[in-house]
Amino acid sequence: MPLQKHRSLVIAFDSTTQALAAEALCKEQGLPGRIIPLPAEISAGCGLSWKAEPEERDVLTAALDEAGIIWKGAYVLDI
């Protein structure tokens, strides 16, 4: 039985350092999501990304911006 795809927000980063800083920030602040390998649909980035529900986009990107964590892009994908 194939895996069921789910609509997800994926935030990509240019560097592993930024991705790990985002993970630490989200855990510290209790923000939703988890670190995942960058999906193949996204061609640029460091290989790590943050996955969450699409409706969490504004909260997550605002928290990253406020903390000075640089993110490359936020995408909604069926993964």
PDB file of N, H, CA, C and O in Angstrom:
ATOM      1  N   MET A   1       0.848  -1.183   0.000  1.00  0.00           N
ATOM      2  CA  MET A   1       0.000   0.000   0.000  1.00  0.00           C
ATOM      3  C   MET A   1       0.896   1.251   0.000  1.00  0.00           C
ATOM      4  O   MET A   1       1.750   1.394   0.875  1.00  0.00           O
ATOM      5  N   PRO A   2       0.711   2.143  -0.961  1.00  0.00           N
ATOM      6  CA  PRO A   2       1.566   3.338  -1.023  1.00  0.00           C
ATOM      7  C   PRO A   2       1.290   4.281   0.141  1.00  0.00           C
ATOM      8  O   PRO A   2       0.194   4.297   0.702  1.00  0.00           O
ATOM      9  N   LEU A   3       2.303   5.065   0.492  1.00  0.00           N
ATOM     10  H   LEU A   3       3.193   5.052   0.036  1.00  0.00           H
ATOM     11  CA  LEU A   3       2.153   6.042   1.556  1.00  0.00           C
ATOM     12  C   LEU A   3       1.180   7.124   1.128  1.00  0.00           C
ATOM     13  O   LEU A   3       1.182   7.553  -0.026  1.00  0.00           O
ATOM     14  N   GLN A   4       0.355   7.561   2.053  1.00  0.00           N
ATOM     15  H   GLN A   4       0.353   7.213   2.991  1.00  0.00           H
ATOM     16  CA  GLN A   4      -0.588   8.637   1.799  1.00  0.00           C
ATOM     17  C   GLN A   4       0.159   9.967   1.839  1.00  0.00           C
ATOM     18  O   GLN A   4       0.855  10.258   2.812  1.00  0.00           O
ATOM     19  N   LYS A   5       0.021  10.769   0.798  1.00  0.00           N
ATOM     20  H   LYS A   5      -0.544  10.533   0.008  1.00  0.00           H
ATOM     21  CA  LYS A   5       0.667  12.089   0.789  1.00  0.00           C
ATOM     22  C   LYS A   5      -0.184  13.066   1.582  1.00  0.00           C
ATOM     23  O   LYS A   5      -1.406  12.941   1.660  1.00  0.00           O
ATOM     24  N   HIS A   6       0.490  14.032   2.161  1.00  0.00           N
ATOM     25  H   HIS A   6       1.483  14.134   2.098  1.00  0.00           H
ATOM     26  CA  HIS A   6      -0.169  15.002   3.029  1.00  0.00           C
ATOM     27  C   HIS A   6       0.332  16.392   2.662  1.00  0.00           C
ATOM     28  O   HIS A   6       1.531  16.591   2.465  1.00  0.00           O
ATOM     29  N   ARG A   7      -0.575  17.346   2.569  1.00  0.00           N
ATOM     30  H   ARG A   7      -1.549  17.184   2.729  1.00  0.00           H
ATOM     31  CA  ARG A   7      -0.197  18.731   2.253  1.00  0.00           C
ATOM     32  C   ARG A   7       0.576  19.300   3.438  1.00  0.00           C
ATOM     33  O   ARG A   7       0.074  19.332   4.562  1.00  0.00           O
ATOM     34  N   SER A   8       1.802  19.749   3.178  1.00  0.00           N
ATOM     35  H   SER A   8       2.211  19.723   2.265  1.00  0.00           H
ATOM     36  CA  SER A   8       2.675  20.216   4.247  1.00  0.00           C
ATOM     37  C   SER A   8       3.411  21.485   3.847  1.00  0.00           C
ATOM     38  O   SER A   8       3.691  21.724   2.672  1.00  0.00           O
ATOM     39  N   LEU A   9       3.712  22.283   4.845  1.00  0.00           N
ATOM     40  H   LEU A   9       3.484  22.089   5.800  1.00  0.00           H
ATOM     41  CA  LEU A   9       4.584  23.434   4.677  1.00  0.00           C
ATOM     42  C   LEU A   9       6.014  22.940   4.842  1.00  0.00           C
ATOM     43  O   LEU A   9       6.322  22.214   5.787  1.00  0.00           O
ATOM     44  N   VAL A  10       6.888  23.337   3.916  1.00  0.00           N
ATOM     45  H   VAL A  10       6.638  23.926   3.148  1.00  0.00           H
ATOM     46  CA  VAL A  10       8.306  23.001   4.008  1.00  0.00           C
ATOM     47  C   VAL A  10       9.096  24.306   3.914  1.00  0.00           C
ATOM     48  O   VAL A  10       8.991  25.041   2.932  1.00  0.00           O
ATOM     49  N   ILE A  11       9.885  24.578   4.951  1.00  0.00           N
ATOM     50  H   ILE A  11       9.969  23.980   5.748  1.00  0.00           H
ATOM     51  CA  ILE A  11      10.727  25.770   4.962  1.00  0.00           C
ATOM     52  C   ILE A  11      12.156  25.314   4.705  1.00  0.00           C
ATOM     53  O   ILE A  11      12.702  24.499   5.449  1.00  0.00           O
ATOM     54  N   ALA A  12      12.758  25.850   3.642  1.00  0.00           N
ATOM     55  H   ALA A  12      12.314  26.513   3.038  1.00  0.00           H
ATOM     56  CA  ALA A  12      14.111  25.474   3.237  1.00  0.00           C
ATOM     57  C   ALA A  12      15.123  26.496   3.747  1.00  0.00           C
ATOM     58  O   ALA A  12      14.808  27.671   3.936  1.00  0.00           O
ATOM     59  N   PHE A  13      16.338  26.017   3.962  1.00  0.00           N
ATOM     60  H   PHE A  13      16.593  25.063   3.808  1.00  0.00           H
ATOM     61  CA  PHE A  13      17.432  26.853   4.467  1.00  0.00           C
ATOM     62  C   PHE A  13      18.651  26.690   3.565  1.00  0.00           C
ATOM     63  O   PHE A  13      18.840  25.638   2.954  1.00  0.00           O
ATOM     64  N   ASP A  14      19.486  27.744   3.483  1.00  0.00           N
ATOM     65  H   ASP A  14      19.332  28.599   3.980  1.00  0.00           H
ATOM     66  CA  ASP A  14      20.706  27.681   2.678  1.00  0.00           C
ATOM     67  C   ASP A  14      21.836  26.941   3.384  1.00  0.00           C
ATOM     68  O   ASP A  14      22.741  26.415   2.736  1.00  0.00           O
ATOM     69  N   SER A  15      21.779  26.901   4.718  1.00  0.00           N
ATOM     70  H   SER A  15      21.044  27.328   5.245  1.00  0.00           H
ATOM     71  CA  SER A  15      22.879  26.256   5.438  1.00  0.00           C
ATOM     72  C   SER A  15      22.342  25.363   6.546  1.00  0.00           C
ATOM     73  O   SER A  15      21.272  25.601   7.107  1.00  0.00           O
ATOM     74  N   THR A  16      23.110  24.338   6.841  1.00  0.00           N
ATOM     75  H   THR A  16      23.979  24.144   6.386  1.00  0.00           H
ATOM     76  CA  THR A  16      22.772  23.428   7.933  1.00  0.00           C
ATOM     77  C   THR A  16      22.714  24.196   9.247  1.00  0.00           C
ATOM     78  O   THR A  16      21.869  23.912  10.095  1.00  0.00           O
ATOM     79  N   THR A  17      23.603  25.164   9.419  1.00  0.00           N
ATOM     80  H   THR A  17      24.289  25.395   8.730  1.00  0.00           H
ATOM     81  CA  THR A  17      23.631  25.973  10.642  1.00  0.00           C
ATOM     82  C   THR A  17      22.283  26.670  10.857  1.00  0.00           C
ATOM     83  O   THR A  17      21.760  26.678  11.971  1.00  0.00           O
ATOM     84  N   GLN A  18      21.725  27.250   9.797  1.00  0.00           N
ATOM     85  H   GLN A  18      22.150  27.243   8.892  1.00  0.00           H
ATOM     86  CA  GLN A  18      20.431  27.935   9.900  1.00  0.00           C
ATOM     87  C   GLN A  18      19.306  26.937  10.192  1.00  0.00           C
ATOM     88  O   GLN A  18      18.412  27.223  10.988  1.00  0.00           O
ATOM     89  N   ALA A  19      19.353  25.772   9.549  1.00  0.00           N
ATOM     90  H   ALA A  19      20.079  25.541   8.902  1.00  0.00           H
ATOM     91  CA  ALA A  19      18.323  24.749   9.777  1.00  0.00           C
ATOM     92  C   ALA A  19      18.345  24.268  11.226  1.00  0.00           C
ATOM     93  O   ALA A  19      17.292  24.109  11.844  1.00  0.00           O
ATOM     94  N   LEU A  20      19.529  24.037  11.762  1.00  0.00           N
ATOM     95  H   LEU A  20      20.384  24.166  11.260  1.00  0.00           H
ATOM     96  CA  LEU A  20      19.641  23.572  13.145  1.00  0.00           C
ATOM     97  C   LEU A  20      19.272  24.671  14.131  1.00  0.00           C
ATOM     98  O   LEU A  20      18.716  24.383  15.191  1.00  0.00           O
ATOM     99  N   ALA A  21      19.569  25.923  13.805  1.00  0.00           N
ATOM    100  H   ALA A  21      20.021  26.157  12.944  1.00  0.00           H
ATOM    101  CA  ALA A  21      19.154  27.048  14.642  1.00  0.00           C
ATOM    102  C   ALA A  21      17.630  27.146  14.655  1.00  0.00           C
ATOM    103  O   ALA A  21      17.033  27.429  15.694  1.00  0.00           O
ATOM    104  N   ALA A  22      17.004  26.913  13.510  1.00  0.00           N
ATOM    105  H   ALA A  22      17.488  26.683  12.666  1.00  0.00           H
ATOM    106  CA  ALA A  22      15.538  26.931  13.425  1.00  0.00           C
ATOM    107  C   ALA A  22      14.941  25.817  14.278  1.00  0.00           C
ATOM    108  O   ALA A  22      13.952  26.027  14.980  1.00  0.00           O
ATOM    109  N   GLU A  23      15.539  24.644  14.214  1.00  0.00           N
ATOM    110  H   GLU A  23      16.343  24.474  13.643  1.00  0.00           H
ATOM    111  CA  GLU A  23      15.054  23.519  15.025  1.00  0.00           C
ATOM    112  C   GLU A  23      15.140  23.862  16.514  1.00  0.00           C
ATOM    113  O   GLU A  23      14.190  23.631  17.262  1.00  0.00           O
ATOM    114  N   ALA A  24      16.271  24.408  16.938  1.00  0.00           N
ATOM    115  H   ALA A  24      17.042  24.595  16.331  1.00  0.00           H
ATOM    116  CA  ALA A  24      16.449  24.777  18.344  1.00  0.00           C
ATOM    117  C   ALA A  24      15.425  25.836  18.765  1.00  0.00           C
ATOM    118  O   ALA A  24      14.828  25.736  19.837  1.00  0.00           O
ATOM    119  N   LEU A  25      15.228  26.838  17.923  1.00  0.00           N
ATOM    120  H   LEU A  25      15.713  26.919  17.052  1.00  0.00           H
ATOM    121  CA  LEU A  25      14.266  27.905  18.216  1.00  0.00           C
ATOM    122  C   LEU A  25      12.851  27.342  18.356  1.00  0.00           C
ATOM    123  O   LEU A  25      12.139  27.662  19.308  1.00  0.00           O
ATOM    124  N   CYS A  26      12.455  26.512  17.410  1.00  0.00           N
ATOM    125  H   CYS A  26      13.033  26.252  16.637  1.00  0.00           H
ATOM    126  CA  CYS A  26      11.095  25.966  17.425  1.00  0.00           C
ATOM    127  C   CYS A  26      10.866  25.090  18.651  1.00  0.00           C
ATOM    128  O   CYS A  26       9.798  25.144  19.260  1.00  0.00           O
ATOM    129  N   LYS A  27      11.861  24.283  19.017  1.00  0.00           N
ATOM    130  H   LYS A  27      12.729  24.239  18.522  1.00  0.00           H
ATOM    131  CA  LYS A  27      11.730  23.455  20.217  1.00  0.00           C
ATOM    132  C   LYS A  27      11.648  24.335  21.456  1.00  0.00           C
ATOM    133  O   LYS A  27      10.816  24.105  22.334  1.00  0.00           O
ATOM    134  N   GLU A  28      12.507  25.339  21.526  1.00  0.00           N
ATOM    135  H   GLU A  28      13.183  25.526  20.813  1.00  0.00           H
ATOM    136  CA  GLU A  28      12.540  26.251  22.674  1.00  0.00           C
ATOM    137  C   GLU A  28      11.217  26.990  22.852  1.00  0.00           C
ATOM    138  O   GLU A  28      10.744  27.168  23.975  1.00  0.00           O
ATOM    139  N   GLN A  29      10.622  27.420  21.735  1.00  0.00           N
ATOM    140  H   GLN A  29      11.006  27.275  20.823  1.00  0.00           H
ATOM    141  CA  GLN A  29       9.383  28.207  21.786  1.00  0.00           C
ATOM    142  C   GLN A  29       8.119  27.351  21.672  1.00  0.00           C
ATOM    143  O   GLN A  29       7.006  27.876  21.699  1.00  0.00           O
ATOM    144  N   GLY A  30       8.293  26.035  21.543  1.00  0.00           N
ATOM    145  H   GLY A  30       9.197  25.608  21.521  1.00  0.00           H
ATOM    146  CA  GLY A  30       7.132  25.152  21.427  1.00  0.00           C
ATOM    147  C   GLY A  30       6.383  25.310  20.119  1.00  0.00           C
ATOM    148  O   GLY A  30       5.175  25.084  20.056  1.00  0.00           O
ATOM    149  N   LEU A  31       7.099  25.697  19.073  1.00  0.00           N
ATOM    150  H   LEU A  31       8.081  25.881  19.123  1.00  0.00           H
ATOM    151  CA  LEU A  31       6.476  25.879  17.756  1.00  0.00           C
ATOM    152  C   LEU A  31       6.326  24.526  17.059  1.00  0.00           C
ATOM    153  O   LEU A  31       7.128  23.619  17.279  1.00  0.00           O
ATOM    154  N   PRO A  32       5.309  24.395  16.228  1.00  0.00           N
ATOM    155  CA  PRO A  32       5.024  23.107  15.603  1.00  0.00           C
ATOM    156  C   PRO A  32       5.994  22.753  14.483  1.00  0.00           C
ATOM    157  O   PRO A  32       6.584  23.625  13.844  1.00  0.00           O
ATOM    158  N   GLY A  33       6.143  21.449  14.264  1.00  0.00           N
ATOM    159  H   GLY A  33       5.665  20.741  14.783  1.00  0.00           H
ATOM    160  CA  GLY A  33       6.920  20.956  13.142  1.00  0.00           C
ATOM    161  C   GLY A  33       8.101  20.122  13.566  1.00  0.00           C
ATOM    162  O   GLY A  33       8.321  19.851  14.747  1.00  0.00           O
ATOM    163  N   ARG A  34       8.867  19.720  12.543  1.00  0.00           N
ATOM    164  H   ARG A  34       8.689  19.941  11.584  1.00  0.00           H
ATOM    165  CA  ARG A  34      10.065  18.909  12.780  1.00  0.00           C
ATOM    166  C   ARG A  34      11.017  19.050  11.608  1.00  0.00           C
ATOM    167  O   ARG A  34      10.620  19.445  10.512  1.00  0.00           O
ATOM    168  N   ILE A  35      12.271  18.723  11.850  1.00  0.00           N
ATOM    169  H   ILE A  35      12.594  18.401  12.740  1.00  0.00           H
ATOM    170  CA  ILE A  35      13.288  18.796  10.799  1.00  0.00           C
ATOM    171  C   ILE A  35      13.161  17.550   9.920  1.00  0.00           C
ATOM    172  O   ILE A  35      12.963  16.443  10.420  1.00  0.00           O
ATOM    173  N   ILE A  36      13.275  17.745   8.619  1.00  0.00           N
ATOM    174  H   ILE A  36      13.436  18.645   8.212  1.00  0.00           H
ATOM    175  CA  ILE A  36      13.216  16.623   7.671  1.00  0.00           C
ATOM    176  C   ILE A  36      14.263  16.852   6.583  1.00  0.00           C
ATOM    177  O   ILE A  36      14.751  17.969   6.413  1.00  0.00           O
ATOM    178  N   PRO A  37      14.609  15.791   5.843  1.00  0.00           N
ATOM    179  CA  PRO A  37      15.451  16.000   4.654  1.00  0.00           C
ATOM    180  C   PRO A  37      14.690  16.859   3.641  1.00  0.00           C
ATOM    181  O   PRO A  37      13.470  16.750   3.514  1.00  0.00           O
ATOM    182  N   LEU A  38      15.412  17.699   2.936  1.00  0.00           N
ATOM    183  H   LEU A  38      16.403  17.787   3.040  1.00  0.00           H
ATOM    184  CA  LEU A  38      14.787  18.562   1.935  1.00  0.00           C
ATOM    185  C   LEU A  38      14.143  17.694   0.847  1.00  0.00           C
ATOM    186  O   LEU A  38      14.825  16.859   0.252  1.00  0.00           O
ATOM    187  N   PRO A  39      12.850  17.873   0.578  1.00  0.00           N
ATOM    188  CA  PRO A  39      12.195  17.085  -0.474  1.00  0.00           C
ATOM    189  C   PRO A  39      12.824  17.345  -1.851  1.00  0.00           C
ATOM    190  O   PRO A  39      13.312  18.441  -2.127  1.00  0.00           O
ATOM    191  N   ALA A  40      12.801  16.333  -2.691  1.00  0.00           N
ATOM    192  H   ALA A  40      12.404  15.443  -2.467  1.00  0.00           H
ATOM    193  CA  ALA A  40      13.390  16.425  -4.023  1.00  0.00           C
ATOM    194  C   ALA A  40      12.743  17.510  -4.879  1.00  0.00           C
ATOM    195  O   ALA A  40      13.377  18.029  -5.799  1.00  0.00           O
ATOM    196  N   GLU A  41      11.491  17.859  -4.590  1.00  0.00           N
ATOM    197  H   GLU A  41      10.976  17.438  -3.843  1.00  0.00           H
ATOM    198  CA  GLU A  41      10.787  18.890  -5.359  1.00  0.00           C
ATOM    199  C   GLU A  41      11.431  20.268  -5.210  1.00  0.00           C
ATOM    200  O   GLU A  41      11.214  21.148  -6.043  1.00  0.00           O
ATOM    201  N   ILE A  42      12.211  20.453  -4.166  1.00  0.00           N
ATOM    202  H   ILE A  42      12.387  19.738  -3.490  1.00  0.00           H
ATOM    203  CA  ILE A  42      12.884  21.733  -3.921  1.00  0.00           C
ATOM    204  C   ILE A  42      14.355  21.537  -4.269  1.00  0.00           C
ATOM    205  O   ILE A  42      15.048  20.732  -3.646  1.00  0.00           O
ATOM    206  N   SER A  43      14.822  22.280  -5.271  1.00  0.00           N
ATOM    207  H   SER A  43      14.259  22.933  -5.777  1.00  0.00           H
ATOM    208  CA  SER A  43      16.165  22.020  -5.794  1.00  0.00           C
ATOM    209  C   SER A  43      17.273  22.784  -5.074  1.00  0.00           C
ATOM    210  O   SER A  43      18.444  22.426  -5.206  1.00  0.00           O
ATOM    211  N   ALA A  44      16.936  23.820  -4.319  1.00  0.00           N
ATOM    212  H   ALA A  44      15.985  24.111  -4.212  1.00  0.00           H
ATOM    213  CA  ALA A  44      17.966  24.616  -3.660  1.00  0.00           C
ATOM    214  C   ALA A  44      17.863  24.463  -2.157  1.00  0.00           C
ATOM    215  O   ALA A  44      16.772  24.304  -1.609  1.00  0.00           O
ATOM    216  N   GLY A  45      18.992  24.511  -1.508  1.00  0.00           N
ATOM    217  H   GLY A  45      19.878  24.641  -1.953  1.00  0.00           H
ATOM    218  CA  GLY A  45      19.000  24.430  -0.059  1.00  0.00           C
ATOM    219  C   GLY A  45      20.113  23.546   0.434  1.00  0.00           C
ATOM    220  O   GLY A  45      20.897  23.013  -0.351  1.00  0.00           O
ATOM    221  N   CYS A  46      20.178  23.392   1.745  1.00  0.00           N
ATOM    222  H   CYS A  46      19.541  23.825   2.383  1.00  0.00           H
ATOM    223  CA  CYS A  46      21.293  22.682   2.369  1.00  0.00           C
ATOM    224  C   CYS A  46      21.038  21.197   2.536  1.00  0.00           C
ATOM    225  O   CYS A  46      21.949  20.462   2.914  1.00  0.00           O
ATOM    226  N   GLY A  47      19.836  20.738   2.267  1.00  0.00           N
ATOM    227  H   GLY A  47      19.096  21.336   1.960  1.00  0.00           H
ATOM    228  CA  GLY A  47      19.528  19.330   2.465  1.00  0.00           C
ATOM    229  C   GLY A  47      18.628  19.088   3.670  1.00  0.00           C
ATOM    230  O   GLY A  47      18.115  17.984   3.852  1.00  0.00           O
ATOM    231  N   LEU A  48      18.433  20.123   4.500  1.00  0.00           N
ATOM    232  H   LEU A  48      18.850  21.020   4.352  1.00  0.00           H
ATOM    233  CA  LEU A  48      17.524  20.021   5.643  1.00  0.00           C
ATOM    234  C   LEU A  48      16.426  21.072   5.507  1.00  0.00           C
ATOM    235  O   LEU A  48      16.637  22.138   4.929  1.00  0.00           O
ATOM    236  N   SER A  49      15.263  20.757   6.043  1.00  0.00           N
ATOM    237  H   SER A  49      15.091  19.890   6.513  1.00  0.00           H
ATOM    238  CA  SER A  49      14.153  21.697   6.006  1.00  0.00           C
ATOM    239  C   SER A  49      13.275  21.483   7.228  1.00  0.00           C
ATOM    240  O   SER A  49      13.449  20.510   7.962  1.00  0.00           O
ATOM    241  N   TRP A  50      12.334  22.389   7.445  1.00  0.00           N
ATOM    242  H   TRP A  50      12.192  23.179   6.849  1.00  0.00           H
ATOM    243  CA  TRP A  50      11.386  22.304   8.554  1.00  0.00           C
ATOM    244  C   TRP A  50      10.021  22.005   7.969  1.00  0.00           C
ATOM    245  O   TRP A  50       9.571  22.684   7.046  1.00  0.00           O
ATOM    246  N   LYS A  51       9.365  20.993   8.503  1.00  0.00           N
ATOM    247  H   LYS A  51       9.731  20.442   9.253  1.00  0.00           H
ATOM    248  CA  LYS A  51       8.048  20.583   8.011  1.00  0.00           C
ATOM    249  C   LYS A  51       6.994  20.872   9.075  1.00  0.00           C
ATOM    250  O   LYS A  51       7.181  20.553  10.249  1.00  0.00           O
ATOM    251  N   ALA A  52       5.891  21.475   8.658  1.00  0.00           N
ATOM    252  H   ALA A  52       5.739  21.734   7.704  1.00  0.00           H
ATOM    253  CA  ALA A  52       4.775  21.778   9.558  1.00  0.00           C
ATOM    254  C   ALA A  52       3.494  21.831   8.734  1.00  0.00           C
ATOM    255  O   ALA A  52       3.507  21.609   7.523  1.00  0.00           O
ATOM    256  N   GLU A  53       2.404  22.126   9.404  1.00  0.00           N
ATOM    257  H   GLU A  53       2.394  22.306  10.387  1.00  0.00           H
ATOM    258  CA  GLU A  53       1.129  22.296   8.712  1.00  0.00           C
ATOM    259  C   GLU A  53       1.142  23.634   7.967  1.00  0.00           C
ATOM    260  O   GLU A  53       1.698  24.609   8.473  1.00  0.00           O
ATOM    261  N   PRO A  54       0.540  23.696   6.776  1.00  0.00           N
ATOM    262  CA  PRO A  54       0.558  24.936   5.984  1.00  0.00           C
ATOM    263  C   PRO A  54       0.044  26.163   6.731  1.00  0.00           C
ATOM    264  O   PRO A  54       0.547  27.267   6.520  1.00  0.00           O
ATOM    265  N   GLU A  55      -0.940  25.987   7.594  1.00  0.00           N
ATOM    266  H   GLU A  55      -1.348  25.091   7.766  1.00  0.00           H
ATOM    267  CA  GLU A  55      -1.506  27.143   8.298  1.00  0.00           C
ATOM    268  C   GLU A  55      -0.557  27.733   9.344  1.00  0.00           C
ATOM    269  O   GLU A  55      -0.841  28.794   9.901  1.00  0.00           O
ATOM    270  N   GLU A  56       0.547  27.072   9.614  1.00  0.00           N
ATOM    271  H   GLU A  56       0.778  26.210   9.162  1.00  0.00           H
ATOM    272  CA  GLU A  56       1.541  27.562  10.583  1.00  0.00           C
ATOM    273  C   GLU A  56       2.584  28.477   9.935  1.00  0.00           C
ATOM    274  O   GLU A  56       3.476  28.980  10.617  1.00  0.00           O
ATOM    275  N   ARG A  57       2.475  28.690   8.636  1.00  0.00           N
ATOM    276  H   ARG A  57       1.750  28.282   8.082  1.00  0.00           H
ATOM    277  CA  ARG A  57       3.500  29.443   7.902  1.00  0.00           C
ATOM    278  C   ARG A  57       3.816  30.805   8.519  1.00  0.00           C
ATOM    279  O   ARG A  57       4.978  31.101   8.797  1.00  0.00           O
ATOM    280  N   ASP A  58       2.808  31.626   8.732  1.00  0.00           N
ATOM    281  H   ASP A  58       1.864  31.387   8.506  1.00  0.00           H
ATOM    282  CA  ASP A  58       3.046  32.996   9.216  1.00  0.00           C
ATOM    283  C   ASP A  58       3.702  33.006  10.591  1.00  0.00           C
ATOM    284  O   ASP A  58       4.615  33.793  10.840  1.00  0.00           O
ATOM    285  N   VAL A  59       3.238  32.133  11.485  1.00  0.00           N
ATOM    286  H   VAL A  59       2.497  31.494  11.282  1.00  0.00           H
ATOM    287  CA  VAL A  59       3.809  32.056  12.831  1.00  0.00           C
ATOM    288  C   VAL A  59       5.280  31.639  12.762  1.00  0.00           C
ATOM    289  O   VAL A  59       6.134  32.234  13.420  1.00  0.00           O
ATOM    290  N   LEU A  60       5.562  30.613  11.960  1.00  0.00           N
ATOM    291  H   LEU A  60       4.868  30.130  11.426  1.00  0.00           H
ATOM    292  CA  LEU A  60       6.937  30.099  11.877  1.00  0.00           C
ATOM    293  C   LEU A  60       7.882  31.095  11.214  1.00  0.00           C
ATOM    294  O   LEU A  60       8.971  31.349  11.728  1.00  0.00           O
ATOM    295  N   THR A  61       7.478  31.661  10.078  1.00  0.00           N
ATOM    296  H   THR A  61       6.593  31.455   9.661  1.00  0.00           H
ATOM    297  CA  THR A  61       8.387  32.577   9.385  1.00  0.00           C
ATOM    298  C   THR A  61       8.607  33.850  10.195  1.00  0.00           C
ATOM    299  O   THR A  61       9.699  34.419  10.167  1.00  0.00           O
ATOM    300  N   ALA A  62       7.581  34.304  10.918  1.00  0.00           N
ATOM    301  H   ALA A  62       6.695  33.842  10.941  1.00  0.00           H
ATOM    302  CA  ALA A  62       7.746  35.482  11.772  1.00  0.00           C
ATOM    303  C   ALA A  62       8.738  35.181  12.904  1.00  0.00           C
ATOM    304  O   ALA A  62       9.584  36.017  13.222  1.00  0.00           O
ATOM    305  N   ALA A  63       8.640  34.006  13.504  1.00  0.00           N
ATOM    306  H   ALA A  63       7.953  33.327  13.245  1.00  0.00           H
ATOM    307  CA  ALA A  63       9.556  33.628  14.585  1.00  0.00           C
ATOM    308  C   ALA A  63      10.991  33.516  14.066  1.00  0.00           C
ATOM    309  O   ALA A  63      11.929  33.943  14.738  1.00  0.00           O
ATOM    310  N   LEU A  64      11.163  32.945  12.879  1.00  0.00           N
ATOM    311  H   LEU A  64      10.401  32.598  12.332  1.00  0.00           H
ATOM    312  CA  LEU A  64      12.503  32.835  12.286  1.00  0.00           C
ATOM    313  C   LEU A  64      13.070  34.221  12.003  1.00  0.00           C
ATOM    314  O   LEU A  64      14.227  34.499  12.318  1.00  0.00           O
ATOM    315  N   ASP A  65      12.262  35.084  11.413  1.00  0.00           N
ATOM    316  H   ASP A  65      11.322  34.858  11.156  1.00  0.00           H
ATOM    317  CA  ASP A  65      12.711  36.449  11.108  1.00  0.00           C
ATOM    318  C   ASP A  65      13.098  37.197  12.382  1.00  0.00           C
ATOM    319  O   ASP A  65      14.129  37.867  12.429  1.00  0.00           O
ATOM    320  N   GLU A  66      12.267  37.079  13.407  1.00  0.00           N
ATOM    321  H   GLU A  66      11.429  36.535  13.369  1.00  0.00           H
ATOM    322  CA  GLU A  66      12.521  37.775  14.672  1.00  0.00           C
ATOM    323  C   GLU A  66      13.822  37.294  15.315  1.00  0.00           C
ATOM    324  O   GLU A  66      14.534  38.074  15.949  1.00  0.00           O
ATOM    325  N   ALA A  67      14.127  36.010  15.147  1.00  0.00           N
ATOM    326  H   ALA A  67      13.549  35.376  14.632  1.00  0.00           H
ATOM    327  CA  ALA A  67      15.342  35.439  15.730  1.00  0.00           C
ATOM    328  C   ALA A  67      16.574  35.647  14.840  1.00  0.00           C
ATOM    329  O   ALA A  67      17.690  35.302  15.227  1.00  0.00           O
ATOM    330  N   GLY A  68      16.362  36.215  13.640  1.00  0.00           N
ATOM    331  H   GLY A  68      15.455  36.495  13.325  1.00  0.00           H
ATOM    332  CA  GLY A  68      17.478  36.442  12.732  1.00  0.00           C
ATOM    333  C   GLY A  68      17.948  35.193  12.013  1.00  0.00           C
ATOM    334  O   GLY A  68      19.084  35.132  11.543  1.00  0.00           O
ATOM    335  N   ILE A  69      17.078  34.192  11.925  1.00  0.00           N
ATOM    336  H   ILE A  69      16.155  34.241  12.307  1.00  0.00           H
ATOM    337  CA  ILE A  69      17.412  32.943  11.229  1.00  0.00           C
ATOM    338  C   ILE A  69      16.997  33.103   9.771  1.00  0.00           C
ATOM    339  O   ILE A  69      15.841  33.399   9.467  1.00  0.00           O
ATOM    340  N   ILE A  70      17.950  32.904   8.886  1.00  0.00           N
ATOM    341  H   ILE A  70      18.889  32.663   9.133  1.00  0.00           H
ATOM    342  CA  ILE A  70      17.721  33.118   7.452  1.00  0.00           C
ATOM    343  C   ILE A  70      17.156  31.851   6.828  1.00  0.00           C
ATOM    344  O   ILE A  70      17.750  30.777   6.925  1.00  0.00           O
ATOM    345  N   TRP A  71      16.006  31.990   6.191  1.00  0.00           N
ATOM    346  H   TRP A  71      15.523  32.863   6.113  1.00  0.00           H
ATOM    347  CA  TRP A  71      15.391  30.864   5.496  1.00  0.00           C
ATOM    348  C   TRP A  71      15.286  31.194   4.012  1.00  0.00           C
ATOM    349  O   TRP A  71      15.118  32.352   3.630  1.00  0.00           O
ATOM    350  N   LYS A  72      15.386  30.179   3.198  1.00  0.00           N
ATOM    351  H   LYS A  72      15.522  29.238   3.508  1.00  0.00           H
ATOM    352  CA  LYS A  72      15.455  30.342   1.740  1.00  0.00           C
ATOM    353  C   LYS A  72      14.068  30.479   1.109  1.00  0.00           C
ATOM    354  O   LYS A  72      13.873  31.296   0.209  1.00  0.00           O
ATOM    355  N   GLY A  73      13.118  29.690   1.575  1.00  0.00           N
ATOM    356  H   GLY A  73      13.277  29.027   2.306  1.00  0.00           H
ATOM    357  CA  GLY A  73      11.787  29.730   0.991  1.00  0.00           C
ATOM    358  C   GLY A  73      10.828  28.875   1.792  1.00  0.00           C
ATOM    359  O   GLY A  73      11.242  27.972   2.519  1.00  0.00           O
ATOM    360  N   ALA A  74       9.546  29.163   1.654  1.00  0.00           N
ATOM    361  H   ALA A  74       9.210  29.896   1.062  1.00  0.00           H
ATOM    362  CA  ALA A  74       8.489  28.390   2.307  1.00  0.00           C
ATOM    363  C   ALA A  74       7.566  27.869   1.212  1.00  0.00           C
ATOM    364  O   ALA A  74       7.020  28.640   0.425  1.00  0.00           O
ATOM    365  N   TYR A  75       7.403  26.558   1.175  1.00  0.00           N
ATOM    366  H   TYR A  75       7.847  25.931   1.815  1.00  0.00           H
ATOM    367  CA  TYR A  75       6.663  25.904   0.099  1.00  0.00           C
ATOM    368  C   TYR A  75       5.570  25.029   0.692  1.00  0.00           C
ATOM    369  O   TYR A  75       5.739  24.462   1.772  1.00  0.00           O
ATOM    370  N   VAL A  76       4.444  24.920  -0.017  1.00  0.00           N
ATOM    371  H   VAL A  76       4.307  25.381  -0.894  1.00  0.00           H
ATOM    372  CA  VAL A  76       3.409  23.983   0.360  1.00  0.00           C
ATOM    373  C   VAL A  76       3.437  22.863  -0.681  1.00  0.00           C
ATOM    374  O   VAL A  76       3.224  23.086  -1.873  1.00  0.00           O
ATOM    375  N   LEU A  77       3.707  21.648  -0.187  1.00  0.00           N
ATOM    376  H   LEU A  77       3.880  21.467   0.781  1.00  0.00           H
ATOM    377  CA  LEU A  77       3.872  20.495  -1.055  1.00  0.00           C
ATOM    378  C   LEU A  77       3.027  19.325  -0.565  1.00  0.00           C
ATOM    379  O   LEU A  77       2.678  19.250   0.613  1.00  0.00           O
ATOM    380  N   ASP A  78       2.705  18.424  -1.466  1.00  0.00           N
ATOM    381  H   ASP A  78       2.988  18.485  -2.423  1.00  0.00           H
ATOM    382  CA  ASP A  78       2.091  17.153  -1.075  1.00  0.00           C
ATOM    383  C   ASP A  78       3.217  16.149  -0.907  1.00  0.00           C
ATOM    384  O   ASP A  78       3.750  15.616  -1.879  1.00  0.00           O
ATOM    385  N   ILE A  79       3.565  15.904   0.344  1.00  0.00           N
ATOM    386  H   ILE A  79       3.131  16.337   1.134  1.00  0.00           H
ATOM    387  CA  ILE A  79       4.670  14.959   0.620  1.00  0.00           C
ATOM    388  C   ILE A  79       4.233  13.924   1.643  1.00  0.00           C
ATOM    389  O   ILE A  79       5.015  13.046   2.006  1.00  0.00           O
TER     390      ILE A  79
END
